[in-house]
Amino acid sequence: MSFFDDLAARIAETDSVVSVGLDADMDRLPEFLADADLPRWAFNRRIIDATHEHAACYKPNAAFYEDTDGWRSLRETVAYAHGKGVPVLLDAKRADIGNTARKYADVLDEVDAITVNPYLGHDSLRPFLDRAEKGVFVLCRTSNPGGSDLQGLELASGERLYERVAGLAALWNEHDNVGLVVGATAPEELGEVRESVPEIPFLVPGVGAQGGDAEAAVEHGLTEWDGRDVGLVNSSRGIIFAGEEVGRNVVSGASGGRETSEDAYFEAVGEAAKNLQKQLNRHR
């Protein structure tokens, strides 16, 4: 079974294409977790408990875990997500040459998929691509405003650089394990990339806090895999920090009882994931 076989099954099971970005920023973790041994792990565990019914995938960004306690937290998070039956895509944007690339690819022993940077060319991605059972999402047209600085450059062939990347990704897809990262903040370009590579699954970031186009994310971001939808639409901050406004206040529960602010925080997180699932499903 490949990553995309498993992902298609997960999407069908949950009726969701939501990827929850686990960007556990220590500066934004709620105060009630301050005394936890591993605050990022404690936070992620509660996020997973609140959202796993609505999540097709979890996407931790490696930048938030690159210290000793961070890597411990990430390993616990991956194991816990797997225990809930949810695949994990590490947003690491890795690429390098020779032994360095091979060492970077070792992280695929622990996660199900990874994002990679194509700037160094095919040989830099080969150690990832050769892991046929793992998903490899190649950066193509990213959601940040500066993405166009390089990605939008016109080549001598007349195509844009991001269009060349999409074409190369199709050529590199010999194991049917390649996806593309194409942001929802550039919906026209998202549609153009889909036309050029109709069968490659997309990871579409930028819906949520970045204000990306949810309808375009679904219309162009998904493709069919053995007759089932496959593709992911990611929201990170818009889901995992949805409980911030709850603060440390005590709030009234839906049943009329009283709940702690901790419970209310993660209820808000679960609602955010559920609402995004419903929003995206309206366009499927």
matplotlib code that plots the C-alpha trace (Angstrom):
import matplotlib.pyplot as plt

x = [0.0, 1.3, 0.8, -1.9, -3.8, -3.9, -4.8, -7.7, -9.0, -8.7, -10.5, -13.3, -13.6, -13.8, -15.5, -12.8, -9.9, -8.8, -5.1, -4.5, -1.2, 0.4, 2.5, 3.0, 4.5, 5.8, 5.0, 1.3, 0.6, -2.1, -0.9, -2.5, 0.1, 3.1, 3.9, 3.7, 6.9, 6.6, 4.2, 4.2, 3.3, 0.6, -0.8, -0.7, -2.3, -5.3, -5.5, -5.5, -8.2, -10.3, -9.9, -9.1, -12.7, -12.4, -8.8, -7.6, -4.0, -1.8, 1.0, 3.5, 6.0, 9.5, 10.5, 8.5, 10.3, 14.0, 15.4, 15.8, 12.4, 10.8, 11.9, 10.7, 7.4, 7.2, 7.9, 5.1, 2.8, 3.4, 2.8, -0.4, -1.7, -1.0, -2.8, -5.9, -5.5, -4.4, -1.4, 1.3, 2.9, 6.1, 6.3, 10.1, 10.8, 14.0, 16.4, 20.2, 22.8, 24.6, 24.8, 23.0, 19.9, 20.0, 20.2, 17.3, 15.2, 15.7, 12.9, 10.5, 11.1, 8.8, 6.3, 4.2, 5.0, 7.2, 7.4, 10.6, 12.2, 13.0, 15.5, 18.5, 17.1, 16.2, 19.2, 18.5, 15.1, 15.9, 16.4, 12.8, 11.3, 12.8, 10.7, 7.8, 5.4, 5.9, 4.3, 6.7, 5.1, 7.2, 7.0, 5.4, 3.5, 3.5, 0.9, 3.2, 3.3, 7.0, 6.4, 6.2, 9.7, 11.1, 8.2, 6.5, 9.6, 9.1, 11.6, 12.9, 10.4, 7.6, 6.4, 6.6, 9.0, 6.2, 4.8, 8.2, 8.3, 4.8, 6.0, 9.1, 7.1, 5.1, 8.3, 9.7, 6.5, 7.6, 6.4, 3.1, 4.1, 4.6, 2.3, 2.6, 2.3, 0.1, -1.3, -4.9, -3.9, -3.3, -6.5, -5.9, -2.4, -3.8, -6.2, -3.5, -1.3, -4.2, -4.8, -1.1, -0.9, -4.5, -3.6, -1.1, -2.5, -2.1, -1.4, -3.1, -2.0, -3.3, -6.9, -7.7, -5.4, -3.9, -7.4, -7.0, -9.8, -11.5, -13.7, -10.6, -8.7, -11.3, -12.1, -8.5, -6.7, -8.4, -8.0, -9.2, -7.3, -8.9, -12.2, -11.8, -10.9, -7.3, -5.7, -5.4, -6.4, -4.4, -5.2, -2.8, -3.3, -7.0, -7.6, -5.1, -5.3, -9.1, -9.4, -7.3, -10.2, -11.5, -8.5, -8.5, -12.1, -14.8, -17.5, -20.9, -21.2, -23.7, -25.6, -25.9, -23.1, -19.7, -16.5, -13.0, -11.3, -9.0, -12.0, -13.5, -10.2, -10.1, -13.8, -13.3, -10.4, -12.6, -15.4, -12.9, -11.8, -15.4, -16.4, -13.6, -14.5, -18.1, -17.0, -14.7, -17.3, -19.8, -17.5, -16.7]
y = [0.0, 3.5, 6.7, 7.8, 4.5, 5.0, 8.6, 7.9, 5.3, 7.8, 10.5, 8.1, 6.9, 10.4, 12.2, 14.8, 16.3, 18.5, 18.5, 19.9, 21.7, 21.0, 24.1, 24.0, 27.5, 27.7, 31.4, 30.7, 27.6, 28.1, 29.0, 26.0, 23.8, 25.7, 23.2, 20.1, 18.1, 18.4, 21.3, 20.8, 17.1, 17.9, 20.5, 18.2, 15.3, 17.5, 18.8, 15.3, 14.2, 17.2, 16.9, 13.3, 12.6, 15.5, 15.1, 13.2, 13.9, 15.8, 18.1, 19.1, 21.7, 20.6, 24.2, 24.1, 20.9, 21.4, 21.1, 18.2, 18.4, 19.3, 16.1, 14.1, 15.9, 15.2, 11.5, 11.2, 13.2, 11.0, 7.8, 9.2, 10.3, 6.8, 5.3, 7.3, 5.9, 9.3, 9.6, 12.2, 14.4, 16.2, 19.7, 19.9, 21.1, 19.0, 18.6, 18.2, 16.1, 12.9, 11.6, 14.6, 13.9, 10.3, 11.2, 13.7, 10.9, 8.8, 10.7, 8.8, 5.8, 7.7, 9.6, 8.8, 11.7, 14.7, 18.0, 18.6, 21.5, 20.9, 23.7, 21.3, 19.1, 15.4, 13.9, 15.8, 14.2, 10.7, 9.3, 10.5, 9.4, 5.9, 5.3, 4.1, 3.6, 7.2, 10.4, 13.1, 16.5, 18.8, 22.6, 24.0, 27.3, 28.2, 30.3, 33.1, 36.5, 36.2, 32.8, 34.6, 36.0, 32.8, 30.6, 33.0, 33.6, 33.0, 30.6, 30.6, 28.0, 30.4, 28.5, 29.7, 28.1, 26.6, 25.0, 23.5, 22.1, 20.5, 18.9, 17.5, 16.1, 14.2, 12.8, 11.9, 10.0, 6.6, 5.1, 7.0, 8.6, 12.3, 15.1, 18.9, 21.8, 24.4, 27.3, 28.3, 32.0, 31.9, 30.1, 30.8, 29.3, 26.4, 25.7, 26.0, 23.5, 21.1, 21.2, 20.4, 17.4, 16.1, 12.9, 14.2, 14.8, 18.2, 19.6, 23.0, 25.3, 28.8, 28.1, 29.6, 32.3, 33.1, 33.6, 31.2, 30.3, 27.2, 26.5, 26.6, 24.4, 21.7, 22.1, 22.0, 20.4, 17.1, 14.3, 10.7, 7.8, 4.4, 6.2, 8.0, 11.6, 12.2, 15.5, 17.6, 21.1, 22.4, 24.8, 25.3, 28.4, 28.7, 25.4, 24.8, 28.3, 28.6, 28.4, 31.4, 33.8, 31.5, 32.5, 31.4, 32.4, 29.9, 29.6, 28.0, 24.6, 23.6, 21.6, 24.5, 23.2, 24.8, 23.9, 24.9, 27.1, 24.2, 22.1, 25.1, 25.8, 22.4, 22.3, 25.5, 23.7, 20.7, 23.0, 24.8, 21.5, 20.4, 23.7, 23.5, 20.0, 21.1, 24.1, 22.1, 19.3, 21.8, 22.1, 18.4]
z = [0.0, -0.9, 1.0, -1.4, -1.2, 2.6, 2.2, -0.2, 2.3, 5.2, 3.2, 2.4, 6.0, 7.5, 4.6, 5.0, 3.1, 6.0, 6.9, 10.4, 10.6, 14.0, 14.2, 18.0, 18.5, 22.0, 22.1, 21.5, 23.6, 26.2, 29.7, 31.3, 29.6, 30.9, 33.6, 31.3, 30.9, 27.1, 26.4, 22.6, 23.0, 25.6, 23.3, 20.2, 22.1, 23.0, 19.4, 18.0, 20.5, 19.5, 15.7, 14.6, 13.5, 11.1, 10.0, 6.9, 7.9, 10.3, 9.1, 11.7, 10.5, 11.5, 12.3, 15.5, 16.8, 16.0, 19.5, 21.9, 23.6, 20.3, 18.6, 21.6, 21.3, 17.6, 18.0, 20.6, 18.4, 15.4, 17.4, 18.9, 15.5, 14.1, 17.1, 16.0, 12.5, 11.0, 8.7, 9.3, 6.7, 7.9, 6.4, 6.3, 2.8, 2.6, -0.2, -0.6, -2.4, -1.7, 1.8, 3.2, 1.2, 2.2, 5.9, 5.5, 4.0, 7.1, 8.8, 6.5, 8.8, 11.3, 9.2, 6.2, 3.8, 3.6, 1.7, -0.4, -2.3, -6.0, -6.4, -6.3, -8.9, -9.3, -7.6, -4.5, -4.2, -5.3, -1.7, -1.0, -4.3, -3.9, -0.8, -2.9, 0.0, 1.2, -0.1, -1.4, -1.9, -4.1, -3.6, -6.7, -6.2, -2.5, -0.7, 0.6, -1.2, -2.0, -3.8, -7.1, -6.8, -8.3, -8.9, -11.3, -13.5, -17.2, -18.7, -22.3, -23.1, -22.3, -19.2, -15.7, -13.3, -11.2, -14.4, -15.1, -11.6, -12.1, -15.3, -13.7, -10.8, -13.3, -14.8, -11.4, -10.4, -11.3, -8.0, -8.0, -4.7, -5.8, -4.9, -5.3, -2.9, -4.6, -2.5, -2.3, -2.3, -6.0, -7.3, -11.0, -10.9, -8.8, -11.7, -14.3, -12.4, -12.1, -15.9, -16.5, -14.1, -13.7, -11.8, -9.2, -5.7, -4.2, -0.8, -0.7, 2.1, 2.7, 3.6, 7.0, 8.5, 5.1, 3.5, 0.6, -1.7, -0.2, -3.3, -5.6, -3.1, -3.5, -7.2, -8.3, -5.3, -5.4, -8.0, -8.2, -6.9, -7.9, -8.0, -4.6, -3.8, -2.9, -1.9, 1.2, 2.1, 5.1, 7.9, 10.8, 12.9, 12.0, 13.7, 16.4, 17.9, 17.5, 21.3, 22.0, 22.6, 25.3, 27.4, 31.0, 31.7, 32.8, 30.3, 30.2, 28.6, 26.0, 28.6, 31.0, 33.3, 33.8, 31.9, 32.5, 30.0, 29.0, 27.9, 26.1, 24.4, 22.7, 22.0, 19.9, 18.2, 17.4, 16.1, 13.8, 12.2, 11.9, 10.3, 7.8, 6.9, 6.2, 4.2, 2.0, 1.6, 0.2, -2.9, -3.4]

ax = plt.figure().add_subplot(projection="3d")
ax.plot(x, y, z, "-o")
ax.set_aspect("equal")
plt.show()
